[in-house]
Amino acid sequence: MENNGLDTEQVTDVVQPDKPQLTRRQKAKRQCLRNLGLVVLAVTALNAAVTSAMISLQAPAIVSFDMKATIDQFTEQAIDRELKEDELGLLTNRFTYSLNKALMDYQQRHSALILVKPAVVSGVPDITTEIQGDISHHMTQWP
């Protein structure tokens, strides 16, 4: 009877083509390159994580303040008091000092970037009432 099948030598040739065996040096080189690649990948990932953490920690908070409404409110209150010109000048200086002090204090306490209301479209907290309260506090403690 005739054998139409493949003999064992032909089967092993089809399944496992002849691959040259790597030398010990080539295996060590491949392992070293793989380890180096993993180290580079790990260092890059660590660098990206540290950089993003530093950026998020150092990024200032952005808030808005309605300067016009605050000045308008002060003006209305000053007009209602019917002060003399020199008294009005002193009150205006006190208000200006208190406004600047309140804004600088808030900025330092919160590491914030304070924008005037017309410069902001939406999405940032409004600190107008808090600043107005600080201005009142500073004005009552005027020397």
N, CA, C and O atoms as CSV, one atom per row, in Angstrom:
chain,resi,resn,atom,element,x,y,z
A,1,MET,N,N,0.827,-1.150,0.000
A,1,MET,CA,C,0.000,0.000,0.000
A,1,MET,C,C,0.883,1.228,0.000
A,1,MET,O,O,1.946,1.266,0.619
A,2,GLU,N,N,0.416,2.208,-0.700
A,2,GLU,CA,C,1.180,3.428,-0.904
A,2,GLU,C,C,0.851,4.432,0.189
A,2,GLU,O,O,-0.308,4.564,0.582
A,3,ASN,N,N,1.848,5.130,0.675
A,3,ASN,CA,C,1.649,6.107,1.747
A,3,ASN,C,C,1.567,7.494,1.131
A,3,ASN,O,O,2.565,8.020,0.637
A,4,ASN,N,N,0.363,8.094,1.161
A,4,ASN,CA,C,0.165,9.434,0.603
A,4,ASN,C,C,0.413,10.524,1.644
A,4,ASN,O,O,0.434,11.698,1.275
A,5,GLY,N,N,0.595,10.214,2.874
A,5,GLY,CA,C,0.766,11.175,3.955
A,5,GLY,C,C,2.199,11.685,4.028
A,5,GLY,O,O,3.091,11.215,3.322
A,6,LEU,N,N,2.378,12.624,4.871
A,6,LEU,CA,C,3.695,13.196,5.075
A,6,LEU,C,C,4.435,12.372,6.117
A,6,LEU,O,O,3.847,11.889,7.085
A,7,ASP,N,N,5.700,12.226,5.906
A,7,ASP,CA,C,6.455,11.532,6.940
A,7,ASP,C,C,6.854,12.524,8.028
A,7,ASP,O,O,6.658,13.726,7.851
A,8,THR,N,N,7.390,12.074,9.109
A,8,THR,CA,C,7.640,12.907,10.277
A,8,THR,C,C,8.631,14.024,9.998
A,8,THR,O,O,8.513,15.093,10.595
A,9,GLU,N,N,9.585,13.826,9.130
A,9,GLU,CA,C,10.533,14.879,8.807
A,9,GLU,C,C,9.845,16.032,8.096
A,9,GLU,O,O,10.147,17.192,8.374
A,10,GLN,N,N,8.932,15.740,7.192
A,10,GLN,CA,C,8.217,16.787,6.473
A,10,GLN,C,C,7.276,17.553,7.400
A,10,GLN,O,O,7.110,18.763,7.242
A,11,VAL,N,N,6.672,16.888,8.339
A,11,VAL,CA,C,5.751,17.537,9.270
A,11,VAL,C,C,6.515,18.528,10.150
A,11,VAL,O,O,6.052,19.650,10.356
A,12,THR,N,N,7.648,18.139,10.656
A,12,THR,CA,C,8.402,19.045,11.500
A,12,THR,C,C,8.934,20.222,10.702
A,12,THR,O,O,9.088,21.312,11.253
A,13,ASP,N,N,9.219,20.034,9.420
A,13,ASP,CA,C,9.675,21.143,8.582
A,13,ASP,C,C,8.548,22.160,8.378
A,13,ASP,O,O,8.808,23.362,8.335
A,14,VAL,N,N,7.317,21.698,8.254
A,14,VAL,CA,C,6.197,22.593,8.024
A,14,VAL,C,C,5.831,23.336,9.313
A,14,VAL,O,O,5.583,24.542,9.276
A,15,VAL,N,N,5.795,22.654,10.419
A,15,VAL,CA,C,5.380,23.245,11.671
A,15,VAL,C,C,6.442,24.165,12.238
A,15,VAL,O,O,6.126,25.261,12.702
A,16,GLN,N,N,7.681,23.744,12.210
A,16,GLN,CA,C,8.755,24.527,12.779
A,16,GLN,C,C,9.805,24.798,11.712
A,16,GLN,O,O,10.686,23.971,11.476
A,17,PRO,N,N,9.712,25.950,11.074
A,17,PRO,CA,C,10.739,26.250,10.092
A,17,PRO,C,C,12.080,26.432,10.806
A,17,PRO,O,O,12.136,26.735,11.997
A,18,ASP,N,N,13.106,26.245,10.075
A,18,ASP,CA,C,14.438,26.352,10.660
A,18,ASP,C,C,14.715,27.788,11.064
A,18,ASP,O,O,14.767,28.688,10.225
A,19,LYS,N,N,14.891,27.988,12.355
A,19,LYS,CA,C,15.240,29.296,12.897
A,19,LYS,C,C,16.638,29.161,13.453
A,19,LYS,O,O,16.959,28.199,14.151
A,20,PRO,N,N,17.454,30.126,13.138
A,20,PRO,CA,C,18.791,30.028,13.730
A,20,PRO,C,C,18.687,30.293,15.231
A,20,PRO,O,O,18.029,31.243,15.655
A,21,GLN,N,N,19.308,29.490,15.992
A,21,GLN,CA,C,19.309,29.650,17.442
A,21,GLN,C,C,20.128,30.879,17.812
A,21,GLN,O,O,21.199,31.126,17.256
A,22,LEU,N,N,19.589,31.658,18.782
A,22,LEU,CA,C,20.292,32.850,19.234
A,22,LEU,C,C,21.443,32.442,20.148
A,22,LEU,O,O,21.348,31.513,20.949
A,23,THR,N,N,22.507,33.170,19.988
A,23,THR,CA,C,23.637,32.908,20.870
A,23,THR,C,C,23.349,33.520,22.234
A,23,THR,O,O,22.422,34.313,22.400
A,24,ARG,N,N,24.139,33.146,23.170
A,24,ARG,CA,C,23.979,33.673,24.506
A,24,ARG,C,C,24.122,35.196,24.516
A,24,ARG,O,O,23.388,35.889,25.220
A,25,ARG,N,N,25.033,35.690,23.761
A,25,ARG,CA,C,25.265,37.135,23.685
A,25,ARG,C,C,24.051,37.850,23.086
A,25,ARG,O,O,23.649,38.902,23.582
A,26,GLN,N,N,23.462,37.284,22.019
A,26,GLN,CA,C,22.286,37.896,21.396
A,26,GLN,C,C,21.088,37.903,22.342
A,26,GLN,O,O,20.326,38.869,22.384
A,27,LYS,N,N,20.926,36.808,23.107
A,27,LYS,CA,C,19.840,36.756,24.090
A,27,LYS,C,C,20.035,37.820,25.163
A,27,LYS,O,O,19.087,38.502,25.555
A,28,ALA,N,N,21.257,37.954,25.630
A,28,ALA,CA,C,21.556,38.957,26.651
A,28,ALA,C,C,21.322,40.358,26.112
A,28,ALA,O,O,20.814,41.221,26.829
A,29,LYS,N,N,21.685,40.595,24.858
A,29,LYS,CA,C,21.482,41.909,24.235
A,29,LYS,C,C,19.995,42.233,24.132
A,29,LYS,O,O,19.580,43.353,24.430
A,30,ARG,N,N,19.187,41.251,23.707
A,30,ARG,CA,C,17.738,41.450,23.603
A,30,ARG,C,C,17.129,41.752,24.971
A,30,ARG,O,O,16.310,42.660,25.112
A,31,GLN,N,N,17.536,40.988,25.963
A,31,GLN,CA,C,17.028,41.198,27.316
A,31,GLN,C,C,17.411,42.575,27.829
A,31,GLN,O,O,16.602,43.255,28.459
A,32,CYS,N,N,18.638,42.984,27.561
A,32,CYS,CA,C,19.107,44.298,27.995
A,32,CYS,C,C,18.314,45.411,27.307
A,32,CYS,O,O,17.923,46.380,27.956
A,33,LEU,N,N,18.077,45.282,26.013
A,33,LEU,CA,C,17.309,46.293,25.281
A,33,LEU,C,C,15.863,46.352,25.768
A,33,LEU,O,O,15.289,47.435,25.874
A,34,ARG,N,N,15.281,45.209,26.061
A,34,ARG,CA,C,13.916,45.179,26.572
A,34,ARG,C,C,13.854,45.868,27.940
A,34,ARG,O,O,12.957,46.671,28.198
A,35,ASN,N,N,14.807,45.549,28.804
A,35,ASN,CA,C,14.842,46.186,30.126
A,35,ASN,C,C,15.068,47.690,30.009
A,35,ASN,O,O,14.446,48.467,30.734
A,36,LEU,N,N,15.949,48.103,29.106
A,36,LEU,CA,C,16.199,49.524,28.886
A,36,LEU,C,C,14.930,50.223,28.402
A,36,LEU,O,O,14.618,51.326,28.850
A,37,GLY,N,N,14.207,49.591,27.500
A,37,GLY,CA,C,12.945,50.156,27.006
A,37,GLY,C,C,11.926,50.307,28.124
A,37,GLY,O,O,11.220,51.312,28.196
A,38,LEU,N,N,11.851,49.304,28.999
A,38,LEU,CA,C,10.922,49.388,30.125
A,38,LEU,C,C,11.318,50.498,31.097
A,38,LEU,O,O,10.454,51.190,31.637
A,39,VAL,N,N,12.610,50.668,31.318
A,39,VAL,CA,C,13.081,51.729,32.203
A,39,VAL,C,C,12.755,53.097,31.611
A,39,VAL,O,O,12.278,53.985,32.317
A,40,VAL,N,N,13.012,53.264,30.319
A,40,VAL,CA,C,12.710,54.534,29.647
A,40,VAL,C,C,11.207,54.817,29.722
A,40,VAL,O,O,10.806,55.951,29.986
A,41,LEU,N,N,10.387,53.813,29.494
A,41,LEU,CA,C,8.939,53.974,29.571
A,41,LEU,C,C,8.503,54.353,30.995
A,41,LEU,O,O,7.663,55.235,31.173
A,42,ALA,N,N,9.066,53.695,31.990
A,42,ALA,CA,C,8.710,53.993,33.380
A,42,ALA,C,C,9.141,55.406,33.768
A,42,ALA,O,O,8.384,56.125,34.421
A,43,VAL,N,N,10.342,55.807,33.374
A,43,VAL,CA,C,10.829,57.156,33.700
A,43,VAL,C,C,9.974,58.212,33.001
A,43,VAL,O,O,9.666,59.243,33.599
A,44,THR,N,N,9.592,57.978,31.768
A,44,THR,CA,C,8.738,58.917,31.040
A,44,THR,C,C,7.371,59.039,31.699
A,44,THR,O,O,6.846,60.144,31.832
A,45,ALA,N,N,6.789,57.918,32.113
A,45,ALA,CA,C,5.485,57.954,32.777
A,45,ALA,C,C,5.582,58.687,34.116
A,45,ALA,O,O,4.701,59.476,34.456
A,46,LEU,N,N,6.644,58.431,34.872
A,46,LEU,CA,C,6.845,59.105,36.146
A,46,LEU,C,C,7.035,60.601,35.945
A,46,LEU,O,O,6.491,61.402,36.705
A,47,ASN,N,N,7.792,60.979,34.940
A,47,ASN,CA,C,8.018,62.383,34.615
A,47,ASN,C,C,6.698,63.073,34.265
A,47,ASN,O,O,6.437,64.186,34.723
A,48,ALA,N,N,5.875,62.421,33.463
A,48,ALA,CA,C,4.588,62.999,33.082
A,48,ALA,C,C,3.687,63.165,34.305
A,48,ALA,O,O,2.999,64.178,34.433
A,49,ALA,N,N,3.686,62.185,35.198
A,49,ALA,CA,C,2.847,62.270,36.394
A,49,ALA,C,C,3.306,63.406,37.311
A,49,ALA,O,O,2.480,64.166,37.817
A,50,VAL,N,N,4.604,63.524,37.524
A,50,VAL,CA,C,5.122,64.575,38.397
A,50,VAL,C,C,4.868,65.947,37.784
A,50,VAL,O,O,4.490,66.879,38.493
A,51,THR,N,N,5.071,66.082,36.480
A,51,THR,CA,C,4.847,67.356,35.807
A,51,THR,C,C,3.384,67.772,35.898
A,51,THR,O,O,3.089,68.932,36.183
A,52,SER,N,N,2.478,66.854,35.663
A,52,SER,CA,C,1.058,67.208,35.728
A,52,SER,C,C,0.642,67.555,37.155
A,52,SER,O,O,-0.186,68.444,37.352
A,53,ALA,N,N,1.200,66.872,38.148
A,53,ALA,CA,C,0.894,67.196,39.540
A,53,ALA,C,C,1.405,68.587,39.901
A,53,ALA,O,O,0.712,69.351,40.573
A,54,MET,N,N,2.611,68.915,39.457
A,54,MET,CA,C,3.168,70.234,39.749
A,54,MET,C,C,2.361,71.339,39.085
A,54,MET,O,O,2.127,72.386,39.688
A,55,ILE,N,N,1.939,71.115,37.860
A,55,ILE,CA,C,1.145,72.122,37.147
A,55,ILE,C,C,-0.192,72.330,37.847
A,55,ILE,O,O,-0.634,73.466,38.017
A,56,SER,N,N,-0.833,71.247,38.250
A,56,SER,CA,C,-2.140,71.391,38.891
A,56,SER,C,C,-2.023,72.040,40.270
A,56,SER,O,O,-2.934,72.751,40.692
A,57,LEU,N,N,-0.916,71.806,40.976
A,57,LEU,CA,C,-0.747,72.424,42.291
A,57,LEU,C,C,-0.371,73.898,42.197
A,57,LEU,O,O,-0.733,74.688,43.069
A,58,GLN,N,N,0.348,74.270,41.150
A,58,GLN,CA,C,0.804,75.642,41.026
A,58,GLN,C,C,-0.133,76.524,40.211
A,58,GLN,O,O,0.035,77.743,40.184
A,59,ALA,N,N,-1.098,75.937,39.560
A,59,ALA,CA,C,-2.017,76.725,38.747
A,59,ALA,C,C,-2.903,77.577,39.648
A,59,ALA,O,O,-3.517,77.057,40.580
A,60,PRO,N,N,-2.977,78.879,39.380
A,60,PRO,CA,C,-3.807,79.727,40.237
A,60,PRO,C,C,-5.297,79.493,39.979
A,60,PRO,O,O,-5.709,79.147,38.872
A,61,ALA,N,N,-6.076,79.689,41.019
A,61,ALA,CA,C,-7.524,79.634,40.867
A,61,ALA,C,C,-7.957,80.919,40.160
A,61,ALA,O,O,-7.415,81.992,40.424
A,62,ILE,N,N,-8.915,80.807,39.282
A,62,ILE,CA,C,-9.404,81.973,38.548
A,62,ILE,C,C,-10.772,82.345,39.100
A,62,ILE,O,O,-11.680,81.516,39.151
A,63,VAL,N,N,-10.907,83.601,39.512
A,63,VAL,CA,C,-12.161,84.095,40.070
A,63,VAL,C,C,-12.499,85.432,39.415
A,63,VAL,O,O,-11.648,86.065,38.791
A,64,SER,N,N,-13.749,85.846,39.567
A,64,SER,CA,C,-14.151,87.138,39.000
A,64,SER,C,C,-14.610,88.068,40.116
A,64,SER,O,O,-15.078,87.635,41.169
A,65,PHE,N,N,-14.459,89.363,39.845
A,65,PHE,CA,C,-14.851,90.397,40.801
A,65,PHE,C,C,-15.518,91.519,40.033
A,65,PHE,O,O,-14.986,91.988,39.027
A,66,ASP,N,N,-16.694,91.959,40.505
A,66,ASP,CA,C,-17.441,93.021,39.839
A,66,ASP,C,C,-16.997,94.377,40.391
A,66,ASP,O,O,-17.580,94.906,41.338
A,67,MET,N,N,-15.962,94.913,39.778
A,67,MET,CA,C,-15.372,96.179,40.213
A,67,MET,C,C,-16.370,97.324,40.033
A,67,MET,O,O,-16.500,98.179,40.909
A,68,LYS,N,N,-17.065,97.340,38.911
A,68,LYS,CA,C,-17.998,98.435,38.616
A,68,LYS,C,C,-19.116,98.495,39.651
A,68,LYS,O,O,-19.441,99.571,40.153
A,69,ALA,N,N,-19.704,97.348,39.972
A,69,ALA,CA,C,-20.789,97.331,40.963
A,69,ALA,C,C,-20.289,97.778,42.332
A,69,ALA,O,O,-21.008,98.458,43.064
A,70,THR,N,N,-19.078,97.405,42.676
A,70,THR,CA,C,-18.512,97.789,43.977
A,70,THR,C,C,-18.278,99.294,44.035
A,70,THR,O,O,-18.612,99.937,45.030
A,71,ILE,N,N,-17.709,99.856,42.980
A,71,ILE,CA,C,-17.458,101.301,42.950
A,71,ILE,C,C,-18.776,102.071,42.905
A,71,ILE,O,O,-18.918,103.105,43.558
A,72,ASP,N,N,-19.743,101.564,42.133
A,72,ASP,CA,C,-21.059,102.214,42.080
A,72,ASP,C,C,-21.727,102.209,43.453
A,72,ASP,O,O,-22.329,103.204,43.857
A,73,GLN,N,N,-21.622,101.098,44.163
A,73,GLN,CA,C,-22.211,101.005,45.494
A,73,GLN,C,C,-21.541,102.004,46.445
A,73,GLN,O,O,-22.219,102.665,47.233
A,74,PHE,N,N,-20.222,102.112,46.369
A,74,PHE,CA,C,-19.508,103.079,47.210
A,74,PHE,C,C,-19.928,104.508,46.868
A,74,PHE,O,O,-20.148,105.329,47.759
A,75,THR,N,N,-20.035,104.792,45.586
A,75,THR,CA,C,-20.406,106.134,45.147
A,75,THR,C,C,-21.795,106.511,45.663
A,75,THR,O,O,-21.999,107.617,46.163
A,76,GLU,N,N,-22.740,105.591,45.540
A,76,GLU,CA,C,-24.090,105.858,46.041
A,76,GLU,C,C,-24.094,106.117,47.547
A,76,GLU,O,O,-24.767,107.032,48.021
A,77,GLN,N,N,-23.345,105.313,48.291
A,77,GLN,CA,C,-23.294,105.496,49.744
A,77,GLN,C,C,-22.612,106.815,50.104
A,77,GLN,O,O,-23.018,107.473,51.062
A,78,ALA,N,N,-21.593,107.207,49.360
A,78,ALA,CA,C,-20.886,108.463,49.635
A,78,ALA,C,C,-21.781,109.657,49.328
A,78,ALA,O,O,-21.756,110.651,50.054
A,79,ILE,N,N,-22.565,109.571,48.269
A,79,ILE,CA,C,-23.471,110.666,47.913
A,79,ILE,C,C,-24.568,110.810,48.970
A,79,ILE,O,O,-24.963,111.923,49.318
A,80,ASP,N,N,-25.051,109.680,49.473
A,80,ASP,CA,C,-26.107,109.709,50.491
A,80,ASP,C,C,-25.632,110.367,51.785
A,80,ASP,O,O,-26.443,110.909,52.537
A,81,ARG,N,N,-24.349,110.326,52.045
A,81,ARG,CA,C,-23.816,110.891,53.299
A,81,ARG,C,C,-23.643,112.402,53.222
A,81,ARG,O,O,-23.436,113.043,54.253
A,82,GLU,N,N,-23.720,112.982,52.045
A,82,GLU,CA,C,-23.606,114.435,51.841
A,82,GLU,C,C,-22.385,115.008,52.562
A,82,GLU,O,O,-22.500,115.852,53.451
A,83,LEU,N,N,-21.226,114.526,52.153
A,83,LEU,CA,C,-19.967,114.951,52.767
A,83,LEU,C,C,-19.396,116.174,52.069
A,83,LEU,O,O,-19.723,116.468,50.919
A,84,LYS,N,N,-18.535,116.881,52.792
A,84,LYS,CA,C,-17.803,117.987,52.177
A,84,LYS,C,C,-16.749,117.408,51.245
A,84,LYS,O,O,-16.454,116.213,51.270
A,85,GLU,N,N,-16.190,118.289,50.424
A,85,GLU,CA,C,-15.244,117.829,49.406
A,85,GLU,C,C,-14.002,117.186,50.017
A,85,GLU,O,O,-13.548,116.150,49.531
A,86,ASP,N,N,-13.448,117.773,51.063
A,86,ASP,CA,C,-12.242,117.201,51.672
A,86,ASP,C,C,-12.551,115.886,52.393
A,86,ASP,O,O,-11.724,114.975,52.392
A,87,GLU,N,N,-13.735,115.780,53.009
A,87,GLU,CA,C,-14.138,114.531,53.651
A,87,GLU,C,C,-14.367,113.439,52.610
A,87,GLU,O,O,-14.028,112.275,52.823
A,88,LEU,N,N,-14.952,113.841,51.478
A,88,LEU,CA,C,-15.180,112.898,50.394
A,88,LEU,C,C,-13.847,112.388,49.835
A,88,LEU,O,O,-13.719,111.208,49.509
A,89,GLY,N,N,-12.860,113.278,49.727
A,89,GLY,CA,C,-11.527,112.869,49.268
A,89,GLY,C,C,-10.888,111.863,50.216
A,89,GLY,O,O,-10.295,110.880,49.771
A,90,LEU,N,N,-11.007,112.105,51.535
A,90,LEU,CA,C,-10.469,111.163,52.517
A,90,LEU,C,C,-11.191,109.818,52.469
A,90,LEU,O,O,-10.564,108.762,52.562
A,91,LEU,N,N,-12.511,109.869,52.321
A,91,LEU,CA,C,-13.290,108.633,52.240
A,91,LEU,C,C,-12.927,107.842,50.980
A,91,LEU,O,O,-12.836,106.615,51.006
A,92,THR,N,N,-12.721,108.567,49.883
A,92,THR,CA,C,-12.341,107.906,48.635
A,92,THR,C,C,-10.967,107.258,48.771
A,92,THR,O,O,-10.767,106.137,48.303
A,93,ASN,N,N,-10.023,107.942,49.400
A,93,ASN,CA,C,-8.700,107.355,49.630
A,93,ASN,C,C,-8.789,106.107,50.514
A,93,ASN,O,O,-8.126,105.102,50.255
A,94,ARG,N,N,-9.614,106.184,51.556
A,94,ARG,CA,C,-9.801,105.036,52.439
A,94,ARG,C,C,-10.406,103.861,51.667
A,94,ARG,O,O,-9.989,102.715,51.837
A,95,PHE,N,N,-11.393,104.159,50.819
A,95,PHE,CA,C,-12.021,103.109,50.009
A,95,PHE,C,C,-11.007,102.488,49.049
A,95,PHE,O,O,-10.935,101.265,48.929
A,96,THR,N,N,-10.228,103.319,48.371
A,96,THR,CA,C,-9.238,102.814,47.415
A,96,THR,C,C,-8.224,101.916,48.118
A,96,THR,O,O,-7.889,100.840,47.622
A,97,TYR,N,N,-7.743,102.360,49.267
A,97,TYR,CA,C,-6.791,101.562,50.039
A,97,TYR,C,C,-7.429,100.236,50.460
A,97,TYR,O,O,-6.812,99.179,50.334
A,98,SER,N,N,-8.658,100.298,50.959
A,98,SER,CA,C,-9.346,99.094,51.430
A,98,SER,C,C,-9.626,98.123,50.292
A,98,SER,O,O,-9.502,96.910,50.463
A,99,LEU,N,N,-10.002,98.650,49.136
A,99,LEU,CA,C,-10.244,97.806,47.963
A,99,LEU,C,C,-8.963,97.086,47.554
A,99,LEU,O,O,-8.969,95.872,47.353
A,100,ASN,N,N,-7.874,97.825,47.432
A,100,ASN,CA,C,-6.603,97.200,47.046
A,100,ASN,C,C,-6.145,96.173,48.077
A,100,ASN,O,O,-5.667,95.098,47.714
A,101,LYS,N,N,-6.287,96.496,49.343
A,101,LYS,CA,C,-5.881,95.584,50.416
A,101,LYS,C,C,-6.710,94.308,50.379
A,101,LYS,O,O,-6.166,93.211,50.504
A,102,ALA,N,N,-8.021,94.443,50.209
A,102,ALA,CA,C,-8.900,93.272,50.171
A,102,ALA,C,C,-8.566,92.372,48.983
A,102,ALA,O,O,-8.536,91.149,49.119
A,103,LEU,N,N,-8.315,92.970,47.824
A,103,LEU,CA,C,-7.985,92.173,46.638
A,103,LEU,C,C,-6.627,91.479,46.796
A,103,LEU,O,O,-6.485,90.307,46.446
A,104,MET,N,N,-5.642,92.191,47.316
A,104,MET,CA,C,-4.318,91.579,47.505
A,104,MET,C,C,-4.365,90.461,48.545
A,104,MET,O,O,-3.743,89.413,48.369
A,105,ASP,N,N,-5.111,90.694,49.636
A,105,ASP,CA,C,-5.234,89.654,50.661
A,105,ASP,C,C,-5.883,88.395,50.093
A,105,ASP,O,O,-5.415,87.283,50.340
A,106,TYR,N,N,-6.962,88.573,49.331
A,106,TYR,CA,C,-7.642,87.417,48.748
A,106,TYR,C,C,-6.706,86.680,47.792
A,106,TYR,O,O,-6.623,85.452,47.808
A,107,GLN,N,N,-6.015,87.438,46.974
A,107,GLN,CA,C,-5.113,86.841,45.992
A,107,GLN,C,C,-4.019,86.026,46.675
A,107,GLN,O,O,-3.686,84.935,46.212
A,108,GLN,N,N,-3.468,86.525,47.742
A,108,GLN,CA,C,-2.406,85.801,48.447
A,108,GLN,C,C,-2.950,84.590,49.202
A,108,GLN,O,O,-2.319,83.533,49.201
A,109,ARG,N,N,-4.094,84.725,49.836
A,109,ARG,CA,C,-4.673,83.608,50.600
A,109,ARG,C,C,-5.063,82.444,49.709
A,109,ARG,O,O,-4.905,81.284,50.091
A,110,HIS,N,N,-5.571,82.749,48.525
A,110,HIS,CA,C,-6.120,81.709,47.663
A,110,HIS,C,C,-5.272,81.414,46.429
A,110,HIS,O,O,-5.674,80.605,45.593
A,111,SER,N,N,-4.122,82.044,46.299
A,111,SER,CA,C,-3.290,81.919,45.088
A,111,SER,C,C,-4.175,82.062,43.852
A,111,SER,O,O,-4.198,81.194,42.980
A,112,ALA,N,N,-4.889,83.157,43.801
A,112,ALA,CA,C,-5.915,83.340,42.785
A,112,ALA,C,C,-5.532,84.405,41.768
A,112,ALA,O,O,-4.784,85.341,42.053
A,113,LEU,N,N,-6.067,84.224,40.594
A,113,LEU,CA,C,-5.996,85.224,39.541
A,113,LEU,C,C,-7.372,85.874,39.500
A,113,LEU,O,O,-8.361,85.221,39.167
A,114,ILE,N,N,-7.436,87.158,39.837
A,114,ILE,CA,C,-8.716,87.856,39.935
A,114,ILE,C,C,-8.946,88.639,38.647
A,114,ILE,O,O,-8.147,89.497,38.271
A,115,LEU,N,N,-10.047,88.329,37.987
A,115,LEU,CA,C,-10.420,89.020,36.748
A,115,LEU,C,C,-11.660,89.860,37.012
A,115,LEU,O,O,-12.515,89.494,37.819
A,116,VAL,N,N,-11.746,90.999,36.315
A,116,VAL,CA,C,-12.956,91.801,36.446
A,116,VAL,C,C,-14.092,91.104,35.712
A,116,VAL,O,O,-13.871,90.395,34.730
A,117,LYS,N,N,-15.294,91.311,36.193
A,117,LYS,CA,C,-16.467,90.595,35.695
A,117,LYS,C,C,-16.643,90.671,34.165
A,117,LYS,O,O,-16.953,89.646,33.558
A,118,PRO,N,N,-16.460,91.831,33.516
A,118,PRO,CA,C,-16.654,91.869,32.059
A,118,PRO,C,C,-15.637,91.017,31.268
A,118,PRO,O,O,-15.872,90.693,30.104
A,119,ALA,N,N,-14.521,90.663,31.901
A,119,ALA,CA,C,-13.508,89.864,31.203
A,119,ALA,C,C,-13.813,88.375,31.244
A,119,ALA,O,O,-13.124,87.585,30.599
A,120,VAL,N,N,-14.842,87.980,31.998
A,120,VAL,CA,C,-15.153,86.565,32.183
A,120,VAL,C,C,-16.480,86.245,31.512
A,120,VAL,O,O,-17.474,86.940,31.725
A,121,VAL,N,N,-16.493,85.205,30.710
A,121,VAL,CA,C,-17.736,84.794,30.066
A,121,VAL,C,C,-18.589,84.012,31.051
A,121,VAL,O,O,-19.730,84.390,31.314
A,122,SER,N,N,-18.055,82.931,31.596
A,122,SER,CA,C,-18.784,82.146,32.595
A,122,SER,C,C,-17.868,81.070,33.158
A,122,SER,O,O,-16.773,80.833,32.649
A,123,GLY,N,N,-18.340,80.425,34.221
A,123,GLY,CA,C,-17.638,79.262,34.737
A,123,GLY,C,C,-16.622,79.510,35.825
A,123,GLY,O,O,-15.927,78.580,36.232
A,124,VAL,N,N,-16.509,80.739,36.314
A,124,VAL,CA,C,-15.585,80.989,37.419
A,124,VAL,C,C,-16.363,81.552,38.600
A,124,VAL,O,O,-17.368,82.237,38.409
A,125,PRO,N,N,-15.914,81.274,39.810
A,125,PRO,CA,C,-16.620,81.780,40.986
A,125,PRO,C,C,-16.553,83.305,41.076
A,125,PRO,O,O,-15.548,83.915,40.709
A,126,ASP,N,N,-17.629,83.907,41.567
A,126,ASP,CA,C,-17.695,85.359,41.755
A,126,ASP,C,C,-17.422,85.657,43.226
A,126,ASP,O,O,-18.115,85.143,44.104
A,127,ILE,N,N,-16.421,86.479,43.495
A,127,ILE,CA,C,-16.030,86.785,44.876
A,127,ILE,C,C,-16.428,88.198,45.279
A,127,ILE,O,O,-15.916,88.711,46.274
A,128,THR,N,N,-17.308,88.829,44.550
A,128,THR,CA,C,-17.666,90.228,44.788
A,128,THR,C,C,-18.166,90.456,46.214
A,128,THR,O,O,-17.696,91.375,46.885
A,129,THR,N,N,-19.096,89.651,46.686
A,129,THR,CA,C,-19.648,89.873,48.031
A,129,THR,C,C,-18.583,89.676,49.111
A,129,THR,O,O,-18.564,90.405,50.103
A,130,GLU,N,N,-17.706,88.705,48.922
A,130,GLU,CA,C,-16.639,88.489,49.903
A,130,GLU,C,C,-15.681,89.683,49.944
A,130,GLU,O,O,-15.283,90.123,51.023
A,131,ILE,N,N,-15.317,90.199,48.787
A,131,ILE,CA,C,-14.414,91.356,48.725
A,131,ILE,C,C,-15.098,92.592,49.304
A,131,ILE,O,O,-14.470,93.366,50.026
A,132,GLN,N,N,-16.377,92.781,48.994
A,132,GLN,CA,C,-17.098,93.927,49.553
A,132,GLN,C,C,-17.149,93.855,51.081
A,132,GLN,O,O,-17.040,94.880,51.754
A,133,GLY,N,N,-17.315,92.652,51.627
A,133,GLY,CA,C,-17.282,92.487,53.079
A,133,GLY,C,C,-15.908,92.827,53.647
A,133,GLY,O,O,-15.804,93.466,54.694
A,134,ASP,N,N,-14.849,92.394,52.948
A,134,ASP,CA,C,-13.486,92.721,53.386
A,134,ASP,C,C,-13.233,94.228,53.321
A,134,ASP,O,O,-12.569,94.786,54.194
A,135,ILE,N,N,-13.762,94.881,52.289
A,135,ILE,CA,C,-13.594,96.335,52.163
A,135,ILE,C,C,-14.259,97.029,53.354
A,135,ILE,O,O,-13.681,97.937,53.950
A,136,SER,N,N,-15.465,96.601,53.693
A,136,SER,CA,C,-16.163,97.188,54.844
A,136,SER,C,C,-15.354,96.987,56.117
A,136,SER,O,O,-15.233,97.900,56.934
A,137,HIS,N,N,-14.808,95.804,56.283
A,137,HIS,CA,C,-14.009,95.511,57.467
A,137,HIS,C,C,-12.766,96.406,57.525
A,137,HIS,O,O,-12.444,96.958,58.577
A,138,HIS,N,N,-12.070,96.546,56.389
A,138,HIS,CA,C,-10.867,97.387,56.344
A,138,HIS,C,C,-11.202,98.857,56.590
A,138,HIS,O,O,-10.443,99.568,57.249
A,139,MET,N,N,-12.329,99.306,56.064
A,139,MET,CA,C,-12.691,100.722,56.222
A,139,MET,C,C,-13.051,101.058,57.667
A,139,MET,O,O,-12.791,102.169,58.129
A,140,THR,N,N,-13.648,100.107,58.379
A,140,THR,CA,C,-13.984,100.374,59.780
A,140,THR,C,C,-12.746,100.352,60.661
A,140,THR,O,O,-12.744,100.945,61.740
A,141,GLN,N,N,-11.700,99.679,60.217
A,141,GLN,CA,C,-10.468,99.609,60.997
A,141,GLN,C,C,-9.430,100.615,60.510
A,141,GLN,O,O,-8.245,100.485,60.814
A,142,TRP,N,N,-9.866,101.595,59.771
A,142,TRP,CA,C,-8.956,102.619,59.230
A,142,TRP,C,C,-8.324,103.389,60.394
A,142,TRP,O,O,-9.024,103.785,61.326
A,143,PRO,N,N,-7.006,103.602,60.345
A,143,PRO,CA,C,-6.338,104.310,61.460
A,143,PRO,C,C,-6.761,105.754,61.584
A,143,PRO,O,O,-6.284,106.463,62.470
